[in-house]
Amino acid sequence: MKPIRIASLVAVGAAVVAFAGVGRPELAGGASDSPGGIAVTGTGSAQAVPDQAQFSLGVQSHGPTAHEALAANSERMRRVLAALLAAGVAKADVQTQGVPVSRSYPDDGYTAGNTVSVTIRELAKAGSILDTATKAGANDVYGPTLTRSDQDELQAKALTAAVDNARAKARVLAEAAGVRLGSVTAIAEGGSEPMPVYEAALAKRAPSVPIEPGEQQTQAMVRVTFAIG
């Protein structure tokens, strides 16, 4: 009788295991646990007039040897840097970008360069500062890139507008589907960046450089999921 009893216990155990899986299809089928609802993408933007500018200012020098070309270039760049600081540009807002030295072709000799990135935080002074830099010896000018000093605040406004836009879209979808819009169940930022204003070839303009700030637009995008109430 012992073998029969053991077989019965095994059968009962198998039945218990099988019963434990009843009513839990997500474990067997691997169904997604993502919440349902109404998912929409919202966009928003914030506009503002730029209040600061960034330029690349460079000095190009020539010499019969690399050493002489670099020495002449360094002296010239020192005058440019001194002029920038005297004009009110903070030292922390001037950063060297490159100091290349190369052989000049087809002529004999060498060319040395030195380029710095300059941030001017008072846009109204940008024209006069450029005049000062070119008079001191800067002969390569690129820019400006016009931006805002309060970019974080603009991004926050753009994100708020994007969420409002997403909610408005979700309400339309809920009404069309005949359901009630519930609370937010998920939200993610899809992208947020400023659209800077560029102005080129200022070195070829008149000595009194006019700079029009225009308007900068900061854009944002969010992905929002609302529950169906």
WOLINJO-V908545 format. One record per pair of residues at least 4 apart in sequence whose ideal C-beta (glycine too) atoms are under 6 Angstrom apart, sorted by the first residue. I is the first residue (numbers start at 1). J is the second residue. D is the distance in whole Angstrom. If there is no record, write none. Layout:
BEGIN
i->{I,I}
j->{J,J}
d->{D,D}
END
This chain:
BEGIN
i->{25,26,35,37,37,37,37,37,38,38,38,39,40,40,40,40,41,42,42,42,42,42,43,43,43,44,44,44,44,44,45,45,45,46,46,46,46,47,47,48,48,48,49,49,50,50,50,50,50,50,51,51,51,52,52,52,52,53,53,53,53,53,54,54,54,54,55,55,55,56,56,56,56,57,57,57,57,57,58,58,58,59,59,59,59,59,59,60,60,61,61,61,61,61,62,62,62,63,63,63,63,64,64,66,66,69,69,70,70,73,73,76,77,79,79,80,80,80,80,83,83,83,84,84,87,87,89,93,94,94,95,96,97,97,98,99,100,101,102,103,104,104,104,120,120,123,125,126,127,127,130,131,133,134,141,141,144,145,145,146,146,147,148,148,151,154,155,155,158,158,159,162,162,162,163,166,166,170,170,171,174,174,179,180,181,182,182,182,182,183,184,185,185,186,187,188,189,190,190,190,191,192,194,194,195,197,197,202,205}
j->{29,31,185,185,225,226,227,228,170,173,226,225,166,169,170,224,223,162,163,165,166,222,162,165,221,158,161,162,165,220,158,217,219,154,157,158,218,215,217,148,154,216,213,215,146,147,148,197,213,216,123,148,149,121,123,147,149,120,123,126,144,146,119,143,144,145,118,143,144,115,117,142,143,116,118,133,138,141,113,115,140,73,76,77,114,137,138,113,139,69,72,73,76,112,69,109,111,68,69,72,110,68,109,101,110,110,112,101,112,112,114,137,114,136,137,133,136,137,138,132,133,136,89,133,129,132,93,119,116,118,117,116,115,117,115,114,113,112,111,110,109,110,111,126,129,213,129,211,209,211,209,207,138,138,202,203,199,196,198,197,213,196,154,216,194,218,192,218,218,220,220,220,221,222,222,222,224,181,226,181,179,181,228,229,226,226,227,228,229,227,226,225,227,225,224,223,222,221,222,223,221,220,216,218,217,214,216,209,209}
d->{5,4,5,6,5,5,5,6,5,5,5,5,5,4,5,6,5,4,6,4,3,5,5,6,5,5,3,3,6,5,5,5,5,5,4,4,5,5,5,5,6,6,5,6,4,6,6,6,5,5,5,6,6,5,6,6,5,5,6,5,4,5,5,6,6,5,5,4,5,6,6,4,6,6,6,5,5,6,6,4,3,6,5,5,5,6,6,5,6,6,4,4,6,5,6,6,5,3,3,6,6,6,5,5,4,4,4,6,4,4,6,4,4,5,5,6,5,5,5,5,6,4,4,6,5,5,6,4,5,5,5,5,5,5,5,5,5,5,5,6,5,6,5,5,6,6,6,5,4,6,5,6,4,5,5,4,6,5,6,4,6,5,6,6,6,4,5,6,5,4,5,5,6,5,6,6,4,6,5,6,5,4,5,4,5,6,3,6,4,6,6,5,5,4,5,5,6,4,6,5,5,4,6,5,5,5,6,6,6}
END
